[in-house]
Each structure stands twice: as C-alpha cells, then as structure tokens.
Amino acid sequence: MNSMIVAAHAEDPTLPFQDVWWISLIKLLGVFVILLLLTLFTINYERKVVARMAVRPGPNQVGPKGWLQSLTDGLKLPFKEEIIPKTADKVVYFIAPVISCTTAFTAFAVIPFGGMVNMFGHRTALQLTDVPVSVLVLLACSSMSVYGVVLSGWASGSTYPLLGGLRSSAQMISYEVAMGLSIVAVFMTAGSMSTSQIVAAQAEGNPVHVLGMDLTTPSWYAVLLFPSFVIYMIAAVGETNRAPFDLPEAESELVGGFHTEYSSFKFAMFFLAEYINMITVSAFCTTLFLGGWRAPWPITAIWHGANSGWFGLIWFFVKVLIFLFGFIWLRATLPRMRYDQFMRFGWKVLIPVNLVWILFLSYVKVANNHLSDRDKWLTIGGIVVVVLAVAMFWPASRKPRQVSIEEQLAARPPGSFPVPPIDLQVPPSPRARRAVAERTPATVGGDTETKEV
C-alpha cells in the first residue's frame, strides 16, 4: 500500500503523502535548524545592507567579514542578567514570549520547500505537512502571535509596554484583515487552500482562462493577481511591525514598545520571533504569488531539470531572500508613519480596494462560464466608466481649518496644565516673534507707522 502511495505521489506531488515517523522527525528538526540559521543570517544581512545604504562599514570584526556577529549576540543574550519588574504578572510575563516563538515556528510547518526527493531511501516531499486548509493554518498562527505581544505589554505592569501592546493589537488585527482578503483571491483562482496545490497551480504551462484568453506564461499569481500581490506585501510589513509601520516599537515614543521590560533570554525570544515572522511572511508570499519552490520561466526554458530533486530549495530561498531585502530596503529609506495615518490607510484604502478586487475576480469567474466574450468586455467597459465617473465627480474632502497656537492657548481653561500644540506645531522663538513684530505696521490715528519694540 505504501509503495502505491509513493508511486502516485511521484506522478502528482499534490496528493497526500504518508511519511515514516523518523523521516517526519528529521524534517521537523531540519525546519527548526533552517529557521534558526536564517534568523542569524537575516540579522547580519540587515545590518550589512543598511550599512551599505548608509555608506558605513557595518559589522566587520567578529568572524570572516563580520558574519558571526549575530551568532555572538545570540549567545550573549541568554547569559545577561534578567530583571523582572515587581509589578509584573510572573506567569503571563513568562508565557508571552513562548507564545510568540511557538506560533512563529508552527507557521512554517505547512510551507513547501521543494518537490519530491529521495531521503535515506525513502521518497518524500520537502514539506513537513500539508492539509486541505494550509492557508488557514498560516492565518491562525499569525492571529495567535498577537496574544504574545498584547500579553507581554499587559503583564509587564508598566505604562509604555501596555501602550505598545495596545497599538500592536490594533495594528496587527487591521492589517491581518487586508492580508486575509488578498489571500482570498489566490485560492479563488487556484481552487484550493493547500499550499502544495497552490504551488502546482502556478506551474509553467498550466493554462488559466481569463476573459476569453488562455494565459500560460507567466503563471505566477504575482502577475495574474497583481493587486492582491501589492496589498499582501504592504499588509505583511504592517503585520510584522517593521518600518515604516513599526509603531508598537517606536523608540522615539515608547522606549522599546511591548518588550521594554524584558531582558536576557525572554527578550531574545521576542527578537527571534520577529525575524522568524519576517521569514514566514516572505516564504508565504513566495508560495502564494511567486511560484513557490519552482524555478522562474527563463531558467526552466533553458534547463529542463531545474525543478527536480533538491534544486527547489535553491529557487525557494533565493525568492525569500529577495523579499527579505525588500523589508530591509524599506527600513533604510522610509520614515515612520503617524499612527492615525497608518490605521486610516489600512481601513480606508487597503480593505476597500481588496473587496472591490475580489468582487471583480468573482465576476470574471462567473462570466467565463455564462457570458460570451462580447458581453464580458462590454460589462467590464461599463464598470470602468462608472468607476472613473465616480472618481471624477466625487466631492473633494475639505481639510479642517488650521488652528493657530494663540487660539489653542486662548481656548485652554485657566489654570490647566500646558499641553503640546496640535499636529506638532512648534511655537516661534522670541527672536522670530520680535522679527515679525518689527515688520508688522501698526495703525495709530489712521496713519500707518512702524511698530517699535
């Protein structure tokens, strides 16, 4: 029976495969080791890329060209002194980083690294496990990671971590909605929520019928579902609390965010979870939109064995590293957004655009089955005309009147505590006020005179 399953899976890698228990254990340890090594590499990778963009050396002392710096940092953190606040809830304070790390590792269990390979005489797939709803498993893991952040902020018994935890809960929930909607377009097109079958659906030469056209190359969903791809990338940056969306850890405002009161090994666990989440969303994007472990089209046209054996690992990790470079590039170039701008962008831009795009895809799937090509194009043209007309004649939003600093001070109740002005308006210095007063003409008895100070 097992040989029949192996033979069937060799013909179709999307079929379920039953591994021997020790093969599953080897793959489990392999995923764990790969994630740890990728975390160490990504930390140094980020430091070197940011240093290159800032025209400075970066880490260059520990190991060959500084590549062992993150390893020494990882060995140093567990041996540092641990300081626990007296007001902390000891049990929740300990559980919070464990939740963050556990969900980060678990999410990688359903991501395929490659196709079928021979491992110690057994035919197996380079994937720990696969279920019919693998996409929902990944979304569930990302949802559970919010608990680690929120509980760590609450259990610390301090104001700044609590504010960071509250910010993070609102941010991750908001952008997780946009991320989930972008994934809807993928399994609508692929017809499955299994990650291995989504990769198989993006295979080169797999025909996709859209509006009377047969699209065979390229078949990556990053091209076919480009709006969903862009929204997923933006939502992934917001979901992982990375710049310019690193509001929960805004050092200029919240000291260190939700992990301000953590030190030693518990802080290292939060640090590990953050980078593993970056790797996870990069691998998830590779699986959903970039063809997974399959080589890109020019390579497969030249080399027919590019997708066979262990070569899938090469293409998979190259795509992941390219996506990680995007994370680092954003951190090195973009300033941090204001919190209200960030939340407004998620709820009023990403989610509505995503909903409209899903409705359009649903129409395309229905139209392919029930309408002629002429009717489909006429309907799409009508939709475009309506959208353009609404965009042109939609009333422009009026900006609220800017309240001056003098009006804000005058409206303040007498004896109240002074607060900073709205929208970070900086009051002019006394020298600037004198300069303005000297240039302002004063009217005395109907005549204009120069006001003297």
C-alpha positions, 0 to 999 in steps of 0.5 A: 500500500505504501509503495502505491502511495509513493508511486502516485505521489511521484506522478502528482506531488499534490496528493497526500503523502504518508511519511515514516515517523523518523523521516517526519522527525528529521524534517521537523528538526531540519525546519527548526535548524533552517529557521534558526540559521536564517534568523542569524543570517537575516540579522547580519544581512540587515545590518550589512545592507543598511550599512551599505545604504548608509555608506558605513562599514557595518559589522566587520570584526567578529568572524570572516567579514563580520558574519558571526556577529549575530551568532555572538549576540545570540549567545550573549543574550541568554547569559545577561542578567534578567530583571523582572519588574515587581509589578509584573504578572510572573506567569503571563510575563513568562508565557508571552514570549513562548507564545510568540516563538511557538506560533512563529515556528508552527507557521512554517510547518505547512510551507513547501520547500521543494518537490519530491526527493529521495531521503535515506531511501525513502521518497518524500516531499520537502514539506513537513505537512500539508492539509486541505486548509494550509492557508488557514493554518498560516492565518491562525498562527499569525492571529495567535502571535498577537496574544504574545505581544498584547500579553507581554505589554499587559503583564509587564505592569508598566505604562509604555509596554501596555501602550505598545501592546495596545497599538500592536493589537490594533495594528496587527488585527487591521492589517491581518484583515487586508492580508486575509482578503488578498489571500482570498483571491489566490485560492479563488483562482487556484481552487484550493487552500493547500499550499502544495496545490497552490504551488502546482497551480502556478506551474509553467504551462498550466493554462488559466482562462481569463476573459476569453484568453488562455494565459500560460506564461507567466503563471505566477499569481504575482502577475495574474493577481497583481493587486492582491500581490501589492496589498499582501506585501504592504499588509505583511510589513504592517503585520510584522511591525517593521518600518515604516509601520513599526509603531508598537516599537517606536523608540522615539515614543515608547522606549522599546514598545511591548518588550521594554521590560524584558531582558536576557533570554525572554527578550531574545525570544521576542527578537527571534520571533520577529525575524522568524515572522519576517521569514514566514511572511516572505516564504508565504508570499513566495508560495502564494504569488511567486511560484513557490519552490519552482524555478522562474520561466527563463531558467526552466526554458533553458534547463529542463531539470531545474525543478527536480530533486533538491534544486527547489530549495535553491529557487525557494530561498533565493525568492525569500531572500529577495523579499527579505531585502525588500523589508530591509530596503524599506527600513533604510529609506522610509520614515515612520508613519503617524499612527492615525495615518497608518490605521486610516490607510489600512481601513480606508484604502487597503480593505476597500480596494481588496473587496472591490478586487475580489468582487471583480475576480468573482465576476470574471469567474462567473462570466467565463462560464455564462457570458460570451466574450462580447458581453464580458468586455462590454460589462467590464467597459461599463464598470470602468466608466462608472468607476472613473465617473465616480472618481471624477465627480466625487466631492473633494474632502475639505481639510479642517481649518488650521488652528493657530497656537494663540487660539489653542492657548486662548481656548485652554481653561485657566489654570490647566496644565500646558499641553503640546500644540496640535499636529506638532506645531512648534511655537516661534522663538522670541527672536522670530516673534520680535522679527515679525513684530518689527515688520508688522505696521501698526495703525495709530490715528489712521496713519500707518507707522512702524511698530517699535519694540 
